[in-house]
Amino acid sequence: MPDKPARKPNAALMKPVQPDEALSAIVGSTPLSRGELTKKLWDYIKKNGLQDAQNKRNINADAALKPVFNGKSQVTMFEMTKLVSGHVKA
């Protein structure tokens, strides 16, 4: 039985993107791949205890995250991904 070929990483996720000013306050201003960007964002959320205690799918915004979340004080994980995409330049 032949081995399955290793899955190739998604090229779109590997390509560095440039965070805008609001997002740079959290992840830094150097270009990052989307995967690295997401990891840094989650590190920030966990370090600052911003994941909602009652509903783990919700992220509470602090002063730095509010501009990234377009002024919302709480977003879902899925909403966060969409909002963050609006703050990067490919």
MDAnalysis code that builds the backbone (N, CA, C; Angstrom):
import MDAnalysis as mda
import numpy as np

u = mda.Universe.empty(270, n_residues=90, atom_resindex=np.repeat(np.arange(90), 3), trajectory=True)
u.add_TopologyAttr("name", ["N", "CA", "C"] * 90)
u.add_TopologyAttr("resid", np.arange(1, 91))
u.add_TopologyAttr("resname", ["MET", "PRO", "ASP", "LYS", "PRO", "ALA", "ARG", "LYS", "PRO", "ASN", "ALA", "ALA", "LEU", "MET", "LYS", "PRO", "VAL", "GLN", "PRO", "ASP", "GLU", "ALA", "LEU", "SER", "ALA", "ILE", "VAL", "GLY", "SER", "THR", "PRO", "LEU", "SER", "ARG", "GLY", "GLU", "LEU", "THR", "LYS", "LYS", "LEU", "TRP", "ASP", "TYR", "ILE", "LYS", "LYS", "ASN", "GLY", "LEU", "GLN", "ASP", "ALA", "GLN", "ASN", "LYS", "ARG", "ASN", "ILE", "ASN", "ALA", "ASP", "ALA", "ALA", "LEU", "LYS", "PRO", "VAL", "PHE", "ASN", "GLY", "LYS", "SER", "GLN", "VAL", "THR", "MET", "PHE", "GLU", "MET", "THR", "LYS", "LEU", "VAL", "SER", "GLY", "HIS", "VAL", "LYS", "ALA"])
u.atoms.positions = np.array([
    [0.847, -1.187, 0.000],
    [0.000, 0.000, 0.000],
    [0.891, 1.249, 0.000],
    [0.756, 2.122, -0.998],
    [1.640, 3.299, -1.054],
    [1.309, 4.311, 0.042],
    [2.371, 4.981, 0.519],
    [2.173, 6.014, 1.532],
    [1.501, 7.221, 0.909],
    [0.668, 7.891, 1.694],
    [0.046, 9.126, 1.213],
    [1.104, 10.220, 1.159],
    [1.108, 11.043, 0.121],
    [2.097, 12.127, 0.082],
    [1.834, 13.124, 1.216],
    [2.902, 13.720, 1.717],
    [2.762, 14.709, 2.789],
    [1.949, 15.880, 2.269],
    [1.102, 16.414, 3.113],
    [0.274, 17.549, 2.713],
    [1.124, 18.788, 2.540],
    [0.957, 19.452, 1.412],
    [1.723, 20.674, 1.175],
    [1.076, 21.825, 1.929],
    [1.874, 22.704, 2.554],
    [1.273, 23.846, 3.231],
    [0.606, 24.767, 2.215],
    [-0.465, 25.394, 2.619],
    [-1.196, 26.309, 1.749],
    [-0.325, 27.538, 1.479],
    [-0.006, 27.771, 0.214],
    [0.883, 28.879, -0.161],
    [0.333, 30.230, 0.280],
    [-0.983, 30.390, 0.239],
    [-1.597, 31.666, 0.642],
    [-1.371, 31.938, 2.126],
    [-1.329, 30.877, 2.928],
    [-1.116, 31.052, 4.367],
    [0.353, 31.281, 4.695],
    [1.246, 30.889, 3.794],
    [2.679, 31.021, 4.033],
    [3.218, 32.383, 3.595],
    [2.511, 33.037, 2.663],
    [2.976, 34.308, 2.120],
    [2.908, 35.401, 3.188],
    [3.997, 36.140, 3.393],
    [3.965, 37.187, 4.425],
    [2.962, 38.297, 4.089],
    [2.270, 38.751, 5.106],
    [1.348, 39.885, 4.976],
    [1.827, 40.990, 5.911],
    [1.501, 42.221, 5.575],
    [1.939, 43.385, 6.356],
    [0.791, 43.857, 7.252],
    [0.950, 43.752, 8.584],
    [-0.106, 44.257, 9.473],
    [-0.184, 45.779, 9.404],
    [-1.406, 46.327, 9.501],
    [-1.556, 47.784, 9.524],
    [-1.213, 48.313, 10.918],
    [-1.385, 49.613, 11.108],
    [-0.977, 50.259, 12.362],
    [-1.684, 49.671, 13.588],
    [-2.996, 49.455, 13.479],
    [-3.770, 48.930, 14.616],
    [-3.305, 47.527, 15.002],
    [-3.093, 46.677, 14.007],
    [-2.676, 45.299, 14.269],
    [-1.207, 45.226, 14.697],
    [-0.394, 46.147, 14.186],
    [1.032, 46.196, 14.550],
    [1.239, 46.401, 16.044],
    [0.308, 47.088, 16.692],
    [0.403, 47.332, 18.134],
    [0.384, 46.012, 18.911],
    [-0.165, 44.972, 18.299],
    [-0.296, 43.679, 18.966],
    [0.745, 42.670, 18.478],
    [0.929, 42.562, 17.160],
    [1.794, 41.513, 16.606],
    [3.150, 42.016, 16.112],
    [3.369, 43.328, 16.154],
    [4.621, 43.883, 15.638],
    [4.433, 44.351, 14.201],
    [5.379, 45.140, 13.718],
    [5.195, 45.765, 12.411],
    [5.888, 45.036, 11.261],
    [6.570, 43.914, 11.554],
    [7.242, 43.185, 10.475],
    [6.253, 42.271, 9.759],
    [6.439, 42.058, 8.455],
    [5.542, 41.150, 7.729],
    [5.611, 39.727, 8.302],
    [4.449, 39.099, 8.429],
    [4.344, 37.749, 8.984],
    [3.449, 36.909, 8.086],
    [3.629, 35.576, 8.127],
    [2.681, 34.712, 7.425],
    [1.381, 34.746, 8.233],
    [0.283, 34.392, 7.611],
    [-1.004, 34.414, 8.326],
    [-0.980, 33.481, 9.535],
    [-0.279, 32.354, 9.394],
    [-0.163, 31.410, 10.508],
    [0.555, 32.022, 11.694],
    [1.676, 32.698, 11.430],
    [2.435, 33.356, 12.507],
    [1.613, 34.480, 13.130],
    [0.919, 35.215, 12.277],
    [0.097, 36.330, 12.740],
    [-0.985, 35.824, 13.699],
    [-1.656, 34.751, 13.307],
    [-2.702, 34.163, 14.146],
    [-2.121, 33.671, 15.465],
    [-0.941, 33.037, 15.405],
    [-0.297, 32.537, 16.624],
    [0.025, 33.691, 17.578],
    [0.603, 34.782, 17.042],
    [0.937, 35.934, 17.883],
    [-0.320, 36.571, 18.484],
    [-1.374, 36.618, 17.696],
    [-2.641, 37.185, 18.174],
    [-3.183, 36.343, 19.331],
    [-3.151, 35.011, 19.180],
    [-3.622, 34.125, 20.251],
    [-2.732, 34.201, 21.481],
    [-1.420, 34.327, 21.264],
    [-0.505, 34.482, 22.411],
    [-0.897, 35.723, 23.205],
    [-1.203, 36.807, 22.502],
    [-1.600, 38.068, 23.134],
    [-2.922, 37.896, 23.898],
    [-3.887, 37.232, 23.251],
    [-5.209, 37.019, 23.871],
    [-5.061, 36.192, 25.155],
    [-4.259, 35.129, 25.092],
    [-4.075, 34.266, 26.269],
    [-3.294, 34.977, 27.376],
    [-2.223, 35.691, 26.983],
    [-1.389, 36.396, 27.963],
    [-2.210, 37.422, 28.752],
    [-3.156, 38.068, 28.067],
    [-3.961, 39.108, 28.695],
    [-5.332, 38.624, 29.182],
    [-5.570, 37.312, 29.125],
    [-6.822, 36.735, 29.616],
    [-8.051, 37.302, 28.932],
    [-8.011, 37.429, 27.604],
    [-9.117, 38.066, 26.883],
    [-10.148, 37.084, 26.343],
    [-9.900, 35.792, 26.514],
    [-10.899, 34.810, 26.088],
    [-12.006, 34.801, 27.133],
    [-13.255, 34.888, 26.681],
    [-14.388, 34.977, 27.602],
    [-14.477, 33.707, 28.467],
    [-14.643, 33.887, 29.769],
    [-14.669, 32.752, 30.697],
    [-15.922, 31.880, 30.508],
    [-17.074, 32.508, 30.253],
    [-18.319, 31.759, 30.087],
    [-18.399, 31.079, 28.717],
    [-18.065, 31.829, 27.668],
    [-18.142, 31.294, 26.309],
    [-16.772, 31.424, 25.659],
    [-16.035, 30.326, 25.642],
    [-14.642, 30.332, 25.162],
    [-14.512, 30.742, 23.692],
    [-15.623, 30.737, 22.948],
    [-15.556, 31.143, 21.537],
    [-15.515, 32.652, 21.366],
    [-15.777, 33.370, 22.443],
    [-15.776, 34.830, 22.373],
    [-14.463, 35.411, 22.872],
    [-14.042, 36.483, 22.211],
    [-12.820, 37.194, 22.589],
    [-13.229, 38.597, 23.029],
    [-12.806, 38.982, 24.236],
    [-13.088, 40.330, 24.741],
    [-11.958, 41.254, 24.317],
    [-12.308, 42.417, 23.813],
    [-11.287, 43.362, 23.333],
    [-10.776, 44.225, 24.467],
    [-9.457, 44.443, 24.488],
    [-8.885, 45.451, 25.384],
    [-8.632, 46.692, 24.525],
    [-7.983, 47.691, 25.083],
    [-7.766, 48.949, 24.350],
    [-7.009, 48.737, 23.041],
    [-6.047, 47.796, 23.020],
    [-5.253, 47.554, 21.809],
    [-6.044, 46.777, 20.751],
    [-6.907, 45.868, 21.191],
    [-7.658, 45.044, 20.241],
    [-8.891, 45.741, 19.670],
    [-9.439, 46.697, 20.406],
    [-10.673, 47.346, 19.964],
    [-10.586, 47.929, 18.547],
    [-9.477, 48.642, 18.194],
    [-9.392, 49.149, 16.813],
    [-9.345, 48.024, 15.767],
    [-8.731, 46.896, 16.116],
    [-8.660, 45.749, 15.198],
    [-10.054, 45.141, 15.027],
    [-10.847, 45.154, 16.101],
    [-12.206, 44.602, 16.070],
    [-13.235, 45.647, 15.619],
    [-12.766, 46.711, 14.972],
    [-13.635, 47.787, 14.473],
    [-14.515, 48.389, 15.564],
    [-13.935, 48.556, 16.757],
    [-14.635, 49.216, 17.856],
    [-15.522, 48.311, 18.690],
    [-15.651, 47.036, 18.312],
    [-16.502, 46.112, 19.081],
    [-15.777, 45.697, 20.358],
    [-16.529, 45.501, 21.434],
    [-15.900, 45.103, 22.689],
    [-15.801, 43.589, 22.824],
    [-16.557, 42.850, 21.991],
    [-16.461, 41.388, 22.011],
    [-16.782, 40.844, 20.619],
    [-15.994, 39.856, 20.176],
    [-16.245, 39.197, 18.895],
    [-16.077, 37.693, 19.067],
    [-16.636, 36.920, 18.124],
    [-16.423, 35.469, 18.142],
    [-15.096, 35.189, 17.445],
    [-14.585, 33.970, 17.630],
    [-13.324, 33.586, 16.982],
    [-13.428, 33.725, 15.465],
    [-14.587, 33.338, 14.913],
    [-14.771, 33.383, 13.457],
    [-14.818, 34.820, 12.964],
    [-15.491, 35.660, 13.716],
    [-15.571, 37.083, 13.389],
    [-14.176, 37.714, 13.466],
    [-13.398, 37.305, 14.470],
    [-12.051, 37.839, 14.658],
    [-11.193, 37.590, 13.415],
    [-11.258, 36.381, 12.873],
    [-10.470, 36.038, 11.685],
    [-10.816, 36.977, 10.535],
    [-12.106, 37.223, 10.343],
    [-12.559, 38.102, 9.263],
    [-12.099, 39.544, 9.502],
    [-12.222, 40.018, 10.737],
    [-11.830, 41.390, 11.061],
    [-10.318, 41.592, 10.916],
    [-9.539, 40.607, 11.344],
    [-8.073, 40.706, 11.248],
    [-7.651, 40.776, 9.780],
    [-8.339, 40.044, 8.910],
    [-8.013, 40.071, 7.474],
    [-8.115, 41.477, 6.889],
    [-8.980, 42.293, 7.460],
    [-9.120, 43.666, 7.001],
    [-7.976, 44.576, 7.452],
    [-7.097, 44.068, 8.299],
    [-5.988, 44.863, 8.834],
    [-4.625, 44.411, 8.316],
    [-4.631, 43.618, 7.233],
    [-3.359, 43.194, 6.639],
    [-3.322, 43.522, 5.157],
    [-2.125, 43.796, 4.676],
    [-1.916, 44.030, 3.250],
    [-1.042, 42.901, 2.722],
    [-1.518, 42.236, 1.686],
    [-0.778, 41.105, 1.109],
    [0.448, 41.579, 0.350],
])
